[in-house]
Amino acid sequence: MRTSSDGTATEAARHTTRSARLVIALCWVAVLLDGFDLVVLGAVNPALLDYPDWDVDAGSLTVISTAGLVGMTLGALAIGTLTDVLGRRRTLIFSVTAFSVLTLACAFATSPEMLGVLRFLAGLGLGGALPTALAIVAEFMPGKKGSASTTVMTGYHVGAVATALLALVLLESSGWRAMFVAGTLPAFVLVPLMFRYLPESPAYLSARGRHDEAERIAADYGLPSTDVVPSDADHTPATAKPASPVRALFSPQLLRTSVSIWVTSFMGLLLVYGLNTWLPTIMREAGYDLGASLSLLLVLNAGAVAGLLVAGRVADRIGARTAGLVWFTLAALFLATLSINLAYGVYVLVFLAGCFVFSSQVLVYAFTSAAYPAEARATALGWSAGVGRIGAICGPILGGALLEAGIAYPWGFYAFAAVGVLGAVALSTSRPVR
């Protein structure tokens, strides 16, 4: 009889583990679609320049690209905040549906201006999807917020790589419009699955006073109730159940941390977008041929995936804030060493730079998840991502200015290294999480 009950308990544990993993998988795919958006416009830009029906130049493409990033900034700020009001589940489903429909509409754009408007509107949904997905995964992986953030963000880079490979297959044979169609196909599977299998976050329900629902979902998904219904000692009265989630970010206890996170996120995404945009060009300025320069971009992103897998485990052991300080510092170090022409040794340095640059930003998200109470967590993540998107706009501008001035090599790497140092300094001013 005991064996039977033990077997039943083991089977129940396996069931809850599988269920939680399904939630994480759904969020991972949602972030993968965000990774598609990172690369798709860059992939179709050459085809748009040669498109005979439109008069498009580099300036027009810059405006279209910036429109999408501005949309993501506003979406992260607005939808990230709404997530703490309306709930994680419905907000993520809405965001994925909205940006998928609008990305599909890009395939039928009749002018560059229309494409820019659609990219802006799609950016609103994209900006809201990332912080919401990060909040859900953090709350379904209690005690492992470092691994939660880095795990889900691997989807971002897998999506970017998959889109680049998709462009090799589709662009020449089917044209640029096919890229936007193909990029929305996963959503036709993902959205129905989210309707069916994505639960509301127990931490959100508890923060809204719906404790019975929170306890039931926590039991179904194998989450300890102590991680769902925080005790009064977990947060000070000034930060518990604020009148609005935005107000919590500006509370006396959290304001210093909020500003620190915003500045650090700005620096982190400036590095991510600046390097992804200009690394091949800077390496050509350094004397490497085009093939080697493009290969280095792939090595950079391969290093990003490896860095994410390591960073999450390190953050779970020493804390996301401490790990972030180490990661930003090492990112600055390896970016500075890229100013040295080392022939084949540069591949190792670029790989290591990728390991630390990309996961530094993700550790900011992990620290954000740990630093704020559940009732303001998605808002905090949304503001972190939203302010960071401003850095994403500035990164390509910085690299372009250095190239135009003729000093991209080696001063481009010194400039990006300085940004990494500033990120570490900003993060060091935050309050450690208790």
Residue pairs with C-beta under 8 A, 6 or more apart in sequence:
13 222
16 220
16 221
16 222
17 222
19 220
19 221
19 222
20 140
20 141
20 221
20 222
20 223
22 197
23 136
23 137
23 140
23 197
23 198
23 199
23 221
24 137
24 140
24 141
24 148
24 151
24 152
26 190
26 193
26 194
26 197
26 198
27 92
27 133
27 134
27 136
27 137
27 152
28 133
28 137
28 151
28 152
28 154
28 155
29 155
29 186
29 190
30 92
30 95
30 96
30 129
30 133
30 155
30 190
30 194
31 129
31 130
31 133
31 152
31 153
31 155
31 156
31 159
32 155
32 156
32 158
32 159
32 162
32 186
33 96
33 99
33 100
33 129
33 159
33 183
33 186
33 187
33 190
34 126
34 129
34 130
34 155
34 156
34 159
35 155
35 156
35 157
35 158
35 159
35 160
35 162
35 163
36 159
36 160
36 162
36 163
36 183
37 68
37 99
37 103
37 122
37 123
37 126
37 183
38 156
38 159
38 160
38 163
38 276
39 159
39 160
39 163
39 164
39 167
40 163
40 167
40 179
40 180
40 183
41 61
41 64
41 65
41 68
41 119
42 277
43 163
43 164
43 166
43 167
43 171
43 179
44 167
44 171
44 176
44 179
44 180
45 61
47 171
47 175
47 176
48 54
48 56
48 61
48 112
48 176
49 56
49 57
49 58
49 61
51 176
54 111
54 112
55 112
56 112
60 112
63 116
64 112
64 115
64 116
64 119
65 119
66 393
67 116
67 117
67 119
67 120
67 123
68 119
68 120
68 122
68 123
68 126
69 123
69 389
69 392
69 393
70 120
70 123
70 389
70 393
71 119
71 120
71 121
71 122
71 123
71 124
71 126
71 127
72 123
72 124
72 126
72 127
72 385
72 386
72 389
72 392
73 123
73 127
73 386
73 387
73 389
73 390
73 393
74 123
74 124
74 127
74 386
75 95
75 123
75 124
75 125
75 126
75 127
75 128
75 386
76 127
76 128
76 130
76 131
76 382
76 383
76 385
76 386
76 388
76 389
77 127
77 382
77 383
77 386
78 124
78 128
78 382
79 91
79 95
79 124
79 125
79 127
79 128
79 129
79 131
79 132
79 382
80 127
80 128
80 131
80 132
80 378
80 379
80 381
80 382
80 383
80 385
80 386
81 245
81 246
81 378
81 379
81 382
81 383
82 91
82 128
83 91
83 92
83 128
83 131
83 132
83 135
83 378
83 379
83 382
84 204
84 207
84 245
84 375
84 376
84 377
84 378
84 379
85 245
87 200
87 201
87 204
88 132
88 135
88 136
88 139
88 200
88 201
88 204
88 378
89 136
89 194
89 198
89 199
89 200
89 201
91 128
91 132
91 378
92 129
92 132
92 133
92 136
92 194
92 198
93 191
93 194
93 195
93 198
94 125
94 128
95 125
95 126
95 128
95 129
95 132
96 125
96 129
96 187
96 190
96 191
96 194
97 125
97 187
97 191
98 121
98 122
98 124
98 125
99 122
99 123
99 124
99 125
99 126
99 129
100 125
100 184
100 187
100 188
100 191
101 184
102 118
102 121
102 122
102 125
103 118
103 122
103 180
103 183
103 184
104 180
104 181
104 184
105 118
105 122
106 115
106 118
106 119
106 122
106 180
107 177
107 178
107 179
107 180
107 181
108 177
109 115
109 118
127 382
127 385
127 386
127 389
128 382
130 381
130 385
131 378
131 381
131 382
131 384
131 385
132 378
132 381
132 382
133 152
134 148
134 149
134 152
134 153
134 365
134 369
134 381
135 201
135 369
135 377
135 378
135 381
136 198
136 201
137 148
137 149
137 151
137 152
138 145
138 148
138 149
138 366
138 369
138 370
138 377
139 201
139 202
139 203
139 204
139 374
139 377
140 148
140 201
140 221
140 223
141 147
141 148
141 151
142 223
142 224
142 227
143 227
143 316
144 312
144 316
145 315
145 316
145 320
145 366
145 369
145 370
146 311
146 312
146 313
146 314
146 315
146 316
146 319
146 320
146 323
146 363
146 366
147 312
147 313
147 315
147 316
148 312
148 366
148 369
149 312
149 315
149 320
149 362
149 363
149 365
149 366
149 369
150 308
150 309
150 311
150 312
150 315
150 359
150 362
150 363
150 366
151 308
151 312
153 308
153 359
153 362
153 365
154 305
154 308
154 309
157 301
157 304
157 305
157 308
157 358
158 305
160 301
161 298
161 301
163 179
163 183
166 179
166 182
166 183
167 179
170 178
170 179
170 182
171 178
171 179
199 217
199 220
199 221
200 213
200 217
201 374
202 213
202 214
202 215
202 217
202 218
202 221
202 223
202 228
203 214
203 227
203 228
203 374
203 377
204 374
204 375
204 378
205 211
205 213
205 214
205 217
206 214
206 228
206 229
206 230
206 374
207 241
207 373
207 374
207 375
208 375
211 229
214 228
214 229
215 225
215 228
215 229
217 223
218 224
218 225
218 227
218 228
219 225
230 373
230 374
232 240
234 373
235 373
236 253
238 251
238 252
238 253
239 248
239 251
239 253
239 254
239 373
239 376
240 373
240 375
241 375
242 248
242 251
242 375
242 376
245 375
245 376
245 378
245 379
245 380
246 376
246 379
248 254
248 372
248 373
248 375
248 376
248 379
248 380
249 255
249 258
249 372
249 376
249 379
249 380
249 383
250 258
253 431
254 371
254 372
254 431
256 429
256 430
256 431
257 371
257 430
257 431
258 380
258 383
259 429
260 426
260 427
260 429
260 430
261 364
261 367
261 368
261 371
261 380
261 384
261 427
261 430
262 383
262 384
262 387
262 388
263 422
263 423
263 426
264 324
264 328
264 364
264 423
264 426
264 427
264 430
265 361
265 364
265 384
265 385
265 387
265 388
265 391
266 387
266 388
266 390
266 391
266 394
267 328
267 391
267 419
267 420
267 422
267 423
267 426
268 328
268 360
268 361
268 364
268 388
268 391
268 423
269 361
269 388
269 389
269 391
269 392
269 395
270 391
270 392
270 394
270 395
270 398
270 419
271 331
271 335
271 357
271 360
271 361
271 395
271 416
271 419
271 420
271 423
272 357
272 358
272 361
272 392
272 395
273 391
273 392
273 393
273 395
273 396
274 394
274 395
274 396
274 398
274 399
274 416
274 419
275 300
275 353
275 357
275 395
275 416
276 297
276 300
276 301
277 395
277 396
277 399
278 396
278 399
278 400
278 403
278 408
278 412
279 293
279 296
279 297
279 300
279 350
280 290
280 293
280 294
280 296
280 297
281 293
281 399
281 403
281 408
282 399
282 403
282 408
282 409
282 412
282 413
283 292
283 293
283 296
283 346
283 409
284 290
284 293
285 403
285 408
285 409
286 341
286 409
286 410
287 341
288 296
288 346
295 347
296 346
296 347
296 350
299 347
299 350
299 351
299 354
300 350
300 351
300 353
300 354
300 357
301 354
301 358
302 351
302 354
303 350
303 351
303 352
303 353
303 354
303 355
303 358
304 354
304 355
304 357
304 358
304 359
306 351
306 354
306 355
307 327
307 354
307 355
307 356
307 357
307 358
307 359
308 358
308 359
308 362
310 355
310 359
311 323
311 327
311 359
311 362
311 363
312 366
314 323
314 326
315 323
315 324
315 363
315 366
319 367
319 370
319 432
319 433
320 363
320 366
320 367
320 369
320 370
320 433
321 367
321 371
321 427
321 430
321 432
321 433
323 363
323 366
324 360
324 363
324 364
324 366
324 367
324 424
324 427
325 424
325 427
325 428
327 356
327 359
327 360
327 363
328 356
328 360
328 420
328 421
328 423
328 424
328 427
329 420
329 421
329 424
330 352
330 356
331 353
331 356
331 357
331 360
331 420
331 423
332 417
332 418
332 419
332 420
332 421
332 423
332 424
333 417
334 349
334 352
334 353
334 356
335 353
335 357
335 413
335 416
335 417
335 420
336 413
336 414
336 417
337 349
338 346
338 349
338 350
338 353
338 413
339 409
339 410
339 413
339 414
342 349
357 420
360 420
360 423
361 388
364 384
364 388
364 427
365 381
365 384
365 385
367 427
367 430
367 433
368 377
368 380
368 381
368 384
369 377
369 381
370 433
371 380
371 430
371 431
371 433
372 379
372 380
398 415
399 408
399 412
402 408
402 411
402 412
402 415
403 412
